[in-house]
Amino acid sequence: MVTHHFILPHKSLSPFVNRYYLSKSDTINISFTSDWYASNETSLVYYLGDKPGLDKNLEVESYRTGSRDWLVGILSKYSGIVTFHGHYNIFAIQFRANGFSKLFGLPVSEFTNRIFPTIDVFGKNAGNLYEQLVNTTDIQQMAVFADKFLLRYLNKQRAIEINDGITRISNEFFVNKEVLDISEYAYHANMSLRNFERRFSEQVGVAPKLFCRLLRFNNTINYKISHPELKWTSIAHEMGYYDQVHMINDFKHFANCTPLVFSQNNLSSFKDKFVSVKRALF
């Protein structure tokens, strides 16, 4: 079994970072195979134990995959099969929709459907965080190390607008199941449609309509994990799909299979444990 521990970042980082998580197997050797399906998140991922094997047909671009710390851009398509055998021990930093772009001042669109070793993005300082993480087992301490790494970049910024149009609209996507016409979002962001779509893609990684689809797709999977007793027809309605056909089409596009096959391949023996860790005072 794998246990996933979730912990919040420093309050100064909350506009940019959704959460940190530590996923660990309870035994030295576990084996599994899973689909690498599309994802709406940009993340920094640190393999503190063994690394997964990537299917030779993996479509995500990667560079020097001998690295154990990666920047994984938003994934807008199915990316193949992941196999794992060994000690599963991963720490990850999950950013908000345009949090990475805001924090580091980089166009996230350059990382979409790509993996980069963190040294290629942050230079030699990136390795320091990995060494700190690999030498502790305490998620509270890991969170402190991650905070310090990210706060160095935040403190370099002269000013960051955290309530601009793109940020407000992208945050709305996470709380509203009903998706409006994109022109409506552009209007509320006080931008032309063309400018809104361009800036959204630069800061988030994909166009706003595609991001909404990715977000709903991933929320659907998470909802199924939390409610395994529910049938897919009920989940489609709950997650705001027009009908089950639309949900099936999304699964075929983003996971290369139907919801039923996805369950059989990835969730049929799902026994992972999820734990929210209360952050120590800081």
C-alpha positions as CSV (number, residue, x, y, z in Angstrom):
1,M,0.0,0.0,0.0
2,V,1.1,3.6,-0.7
3,T,0.3,6.3,1.8
4,H,-0.1,9.9,0.4
5,H,0.6,12.7,2.9
6,F,-0.6,16.2,2.0
7,I,0.6,19.4,3.7
8,L,0.1,23.1,2.9
9,P,3.0,25.4,2.0
10,H,4.0,28.5,3.9
11,K,1.2,31.1,3.9
12,S,3.2,33.5,1.7
13,L,3.4,30.8,-0.9
14,S,-0.3,29.8,-0.9
15,P,-1.2,32.1,-3.9
16,F,1.2,30.1,-6.0
17,V,1.5,26.6,-4.5
18,N,-1.5,24.3,-4.0
19,R,0.2,21.8,-1.7
20,Y,3.1,19.5,-1.0
21,Y,2.7,15.8,-0.9
22,L,4.8,12.8,0.1
23,S,3.9,9.4,-1.2
24,K,5.6,6.4,0.3
25,S,5.1,2.6,0.1
26,D,4.9,0.6,3.3
27,T,7.2,-2.1,2.0
28,I,10.7,-1.9,0.4
29,N,9.5,-3.5,-2.9
30,I,6.2,-2.9,-4.6
31,S,5.3,-3.3,-8.2
32,F,2.6,-1.8,-10.3
33,T,1.7,-0.6,-13.8
34,S,-0.5,2.4,-14.5
35,D,-1.5,4.8,-17.2
36,W,0.2,8.2,-17.4
37,Y,-3.0,10.1,-18.2
38,A,-3.3,13.8,-18.8
39,S,-3.0,16.3,-15.9
40,N,-4.0,19.9,-15.3
41,E,-1.0,20.5,-12.9
42,T,2.5,21.7,-13.2
43,S,4.7,20.0,-10.5
44,L,8.2,19.6,-9.2
45,V,8.7,15.9,-8.5
46,Y,11.5,14.4,-6.4
47,Y,12.2,10.7,-6.5
48,L,13.7,9.9,-3.1
49,G,13.5,6.2,-3.6
50,D,13.5,4.2,-6.8
51,K,12.4,5.7,-10.1
52,P,9.5,4.6,-12.4
53,G,10.1,3.0,-15.7
54,L,8.7,5.0,-18.6
55,D,7.1,3.2,-21.5
56,K,9.1,3.4,-24.8
57,N,6.1,5.0,-26.4
58,L,5.9,7.8,-23.9
59,E,5.0,10.9,-25.8
60,V,6.2,13.4,-23.1
61,E,9.5,14.9,-24.1
62,S,12.2,14.3,-21.5
63,Y,15.9,15.3,-21.2
64,R,18.5,13.4,-19.2
65,T,16.0,11.2,-17.5
66,G,18.8,9.9,-15.2
67,S,17.8,12.9,-13.1
68,R,15.8,12.2,-9.9
69,D,14.2,15.6,-9.7
70,W,11.9,16.8,-12.5
71,L,9.8,19.7,-13.5
72,V,6.7,18.1,-15.0
73,G,4.7,20.5,-17.1
74,I,0.9,20.3,-17.6
75,L,0.1,17.2,-19.7
76,S,-2.7,17.8,-22.2
77,K,-2.7,14.2,-23.6
78,Y,-2.2,10.6,-22.7
79,S,1.5,9.9,-22.3
80,G,1.9,6.1,-22.2
81,I,2.5,3.5,-19.5
82,V,4.4,3.8,-16.2
83,T,5.9,0.7,-14.5
84,F,7.4,0.7,-11.1
85,H,9.3,-1.8,-8.9
86,G,11.1,-1.0,-5.8
87,H,10.8,1.5,-2.9
88,Y,8.1,4.1,-3.8
89,N,9.1,7.4,-2.1
90,I,8.1,10.7,-3.9
91,F,7.9,14.3,-2.7
92,A,6.1,16.7,-5.0
93,I,5.3,20.4,-5.1
94,Q,1.9,21.0,-6.9
95,F,1.4,24.5,-8.2
96,R,-1.8,26.4,-8.7
97,A,-3.0,27.0,-12.3
98,N,-0.7,29.9,-13.0
99,G,1.3,29.7,-9.7
100,F,4.5,28.5,-11.3
101,S,4.5,31.3,-13.9
102,K,3.8,33.9,-11.3
103,L,6.4,32.7,-8.8
104,F,9.3,32.2,-11.2
105,G,8.3,34.6,-14.0
106,L,8.5,31.9,-16.7
107,P,6.0,31.1,-19.5
108,V,4.6,27.7,-18.5
109,S,3.6,27.1,-22.1
110,E,7.3,26.2,-22.7
111,F,6.9,23.2,-20.4
112,T,3.6,21.8,-21.6
113,N,3.9,18.0,-22.3
114,R,7.5,18.1,-21.3
115,I,9.8,16.9,-18.5
116,F,12.9,18.8,-17.5
117,P,15.5,18.0,-14.9
118,T,15.2,20.8,-12.4
119,I,18.9,21.7,-12.9
120,D,18.0,22.8,-16.4
121,V,15.4,25.2,-15.0
122,F,16.9,26.4,-11.8
123,G,20.6,25.7,-12.1
124,K,22.8,24.2,-9.5
125,N,20.6,25.4,-6.6
126,A,18.0,22.8,-7.6
127,G,20.2,20.0,-6.4
128,N,20.4,21.4,-2.9
129,L,16.7,20.8,-2.3
130,Y,16.9,17.2,-3.5
131,E,19.8,16.5,-1.1
132,Q,17.8,18.0,1.8
133,L,14.7,16.0,1.0
134,V,16.4,12.7,0.5
135,N,18.1,13.0,3.9
136,T,14.9,13.3,6.0
137,T,11.8,11.3,6.4
138,D,9.7,14.0,8.2
139,I,7.2,15.7,5.9
140,Q,7.1,18.7,8.2
141,Q,10.9,19.2,7.6
142,M,10.4,18.5,3.9
143,A,7.8,21.3,3.8
144,V,10.3,23.7,5.5
145,F,13.0,22.9,3.0
146,A,10.6,23.4,0.1
147,D,9.4,26.7,1.6
148,K,12.9,28.0,1.8
149,F,13.6,27.0,-1.8
150,L,10.5,28.7,-3.2
151,L,10.6,31.7,-0.9
152,R,14.1,32.6,-2.3
153,Y,12.4,33.1,-5.7
154,L,9.4,34.9,-4.3
155,N,11.6,37.4,-2.5
156,K,13.5,38.1,-5.7
157,Q,10.3,39.4,-7.3
158,R,9.7,43.1,-7.0
159,A,6.0,42.8,-7.1
160,I,3.5,40.0,-8.1
161,E,-0.1,40.8,-8.9
162,I,-2.1,37.9,-7.2
163,N,-5.6,39.2,-8.1
164,D,-5.1,39.9,-11.8
165,G,-7.6,38.7,-14.4
166,I,-5.9,35.4,-15.3
167,T,-5.4,34.4,-11.7
168,R,-9.0,35.2,-10.7
169,I,-10.5,33.3,-13.7
170,S,-8.2,30.3,-13.3
171,N,-9.1,30.1,-9.6
172,E,-12.8,30.3,-10.6
173,F,-12.4,27.1,-12.7
174,F,-11.7,25.1,-9.5
175,V,-14.9,26.1,-7.8
176,N,-17.4,26.3,-10.6
177,K,-18.6,23.1,-12.3
178,E,-20.5,25.1,-15.0
179,V,-18.1,26.4,-17.7
180,L,-19.2,29.6,-19.3
181,D,-18.3,30.7,-22.8
182,I,-14.7,31.7,-22.9
183,S,-15.6,35.1,-24.2
184,E,-17.5,35.6,-20.9
185,Y,-14.3,34.9,-18.9
186,A,-12.3,37.3,-21.1
187,Y,-14.9,40.0,-20.4
188,H,-14.7,39.4,-16.7
189,A,-10.9,39.5,-16.9
190,N,-11.2,42.9,-18.7
191,M,-9.4,41.6,-21.8
192,S,-10.1,40.9,-25.4
193,L,-10.7,37.3,-26.2
194,R,-7.5,37.0,-28.2
195,N,-5.4,38.6,-25.4
196,F,-7.1,36.5,-22.7
197,E,-6.4,33.2,-24.5
198,R,-2.8,34.2,-25.3
199,R,-2.0,35.2,-21.7
200,F,-3.9,32.3,-20.2
201,S,-1.9,29.8,-22.3
202,E,1.4,31.5,-21.4
203,Q,0.7,31.4,-17.7
204,V,-1.2,28.2,-17.3
205,G,0.2,26.1,-20.2
206,V,-2.8,25.4,-22.3
207,A,-5.8,27.3,-23.7
208,P,-8.6,28.0,-21.2
209,K,-11.2,25.7,-22.8
210,L,-8.7,22.8,-22.8
211,F,-7.7,23.5,-19.2
212,C,-11.3,23.3,-18.1
213,R,-11.6,19.9,-19.7
214,L,-8.4,18.7,-18.1
215,L,-9.5,19.9,-14.7
216,R,-12.9,18.2,-14.9
217,F,-11.3,15.0,-16.1
218,N,-8.9,14.9,-13.2
219,N,-11.6,15.8,-10.8
220,T,-13.7,13.0,-12.1
221,I,-10.9,10.5,-11.4
222,N,-10.4,11.8,-7.9
223,Y,-14.1,11.7,-7.3
224,K,-14.2,8.1,-8.4
225,I,-11.3,7.3,-6.0
226,S,-13.2,8.9,-3.1
227,H,-16.5,7.3,-4.1
228,P,-15.6,3.8,-5.6
229,E,-19.2,2.6,-5.0
230,L,-20.7,5.1,-7.4
231,K,-21.3,4.2,-11.0
232,W,-19.7,6.2,-13.8
233,T,-23.2,7.4,-15.0
234,S,-23.8,9.0,-11.6
235,I,-20.3,10.5,-11.5
236,A,-20.7,12.0,-15.0
237,H,-23.7,13.9,-13.8
238,E,-22.1,14.9,-10.5
239,M,-19.0,16.3,-12.3
240,G,-21.0,18.5,-14.7
241,Y,-20.7,16.5,-17.9
242,Y,-23.6,17.0,-20.4
243,D,-24.0,13.3,-20.6
244,Q,-22.0,10.1,-20.2
245,V,-20.8,10.2,-23.9
246,H,-19.0,13.4,-23.3
247,M,-17.2,11.9,-20.3
248,I,-16.3,8.8,-22.3
249,N,-14.8,11.0,-25.1
250,D,-12.7,12.8,-22.5
251,F,-11.4,9.5,-21.1
252,K,-10.5,8.3,-24.6
253,H,-8.7,11.5,-25.4
254,F,-6.9,12.0,-22.0
255,A,-6.4,8.3,-20.8
256,N,-6.6,6.4,-24.1
257,C,-9.5,4.2,-22.8
258,T,-13.0,4.2,-21.5
259,P,-13.9,5.0,-17.9
260,L,-14.6,1.3,-17.2
261,V,-11.3,0.1,-18.7
262,F,-9.5,2.9,-16.8
263,S,-11.0,1.6,-13.5
264,Q,-10.0,-2.0,-14.3
265,N,-6.4,-1.0,-15.2
266,N,-5.8,1.6,-12.5
267,L,-8.4,1.5,-9.7
268,S,-9.5,-2.2,-9.5
269,S,-7.1,-2.9,-6.6
270,F,-6.8,0.6,-5.4
271,K,-5.9,0.6,-1.7
272,D,-3.9,3.7,-1.2
273,K,-4.3,5.8,1.9
274,F,-4.7,9.6,2.0
275,V,-3.6,11.7,5.0
276,S,-3.9,15.4,5.5
277,V,-1.0,16.6,7.7
278,K,-1.6,19.7,9.9
279,R,1.2,22.2,9.4
280,A,3.3,23.0,12.4
281,L,3.2,26.7,13.3
282,F,5.5,28.9,11.2
